[in-house]
Amino acid sequence: MVLETSDRDGSLSLIIRREGISTSRTVWSVRSRQQELKTIQFDSPRSKNKRITIHQSGRVNYHENGTILFVAPLTQTAQPFSIYGYRVPALDRLDVHEDDIAEEDAVFDLTDLPEGPVSFSVILGPRDFTPHGRSIKLGFEGEGYSITLQVDPVTFAVPPDLDQHFTTLTPERGLFPKQQMAECQAMISYHQALTGAKDTILYAPNGEGVIRMIFSVPMRIAPRYKIELADPELHVSDQDTQRDGRSEKVMLKFKVRHRKSGQIIRQPIAIKSIELDAEL
């Protein structure tokens, strides 16, 4: 399992890795009226990897089947919710991980489990969530939530025809019928939770000299800007500002250059003032 966090807004990408490709998938429901197996043929072969994106706004996308559901915005997570289930027919059917174990990797030792199928649950919960049973928990302390991979005490049942297949379990519905926070506000809430700031946030330049400014509130439109630096030998030109359509109402990225040499400044500099104008 690979879990990555977006630098942009803290959204999560979860990939359940498995080698090979599939030409079809078989679906079924735990609902009594929809338990009949249905096989869907793909137009072209697909990777066996399964990908779920968990957005800061609380929107969860299941890329394997197109399902979308909604939980609380990640910074407002108050109750645990099992976002995914994964059942393997036997542990020796799993692919062998032959890459080096990185420092940030967590290894689950399950060698003492009995033979037969095993199922796992991926649980999104609050920071203080206490797993039951064998598990690995990753806590996002500043943001106030956690992701837990837990071995199910009882493996979830599947139809007999699927007993020897790898099976995923996707919730039919989330905690809410619709998205609870706009994407722009969710991005601001994430950076405020991460930094503890309640006003405008200005990050130090990264390795490329890019400074990120997170606004304190979403703007009506992408604002015009005026940046005045303490050192008159430095400036910010229109060519050195970056915006994208998804975040231009809440974030401005820019570089500072030396007027004469054109050199990009990659260390923190004194900013006298920044004015934003979105014309109310």
Secondary structure, 3 states (H helix, E strand, C coil): CEEEECCCCCCEEEEECCCCEEEEEEECCCCHHHCCCEEEEEEEEEECCEEEEECCCCEEEECCCCEEEECCCHHHCCCCEEEEEEEECCHHHCCCCCCCCCCCCCCCCCCCCCCCCEEEEEEEEECCCCCCCCEEEEEECCCCEEEEEEECCCCCCCCHHHCCCCEEECCCCCCECCCCCCHHHHHHHHHHHHHCCCCCEECCCCCCCEEEEECCCCCCCCCEEEEEECCCCEECCHHHEECCCCCCCCEEEEECEECCCCCECCCCCCEEEEEEECCC
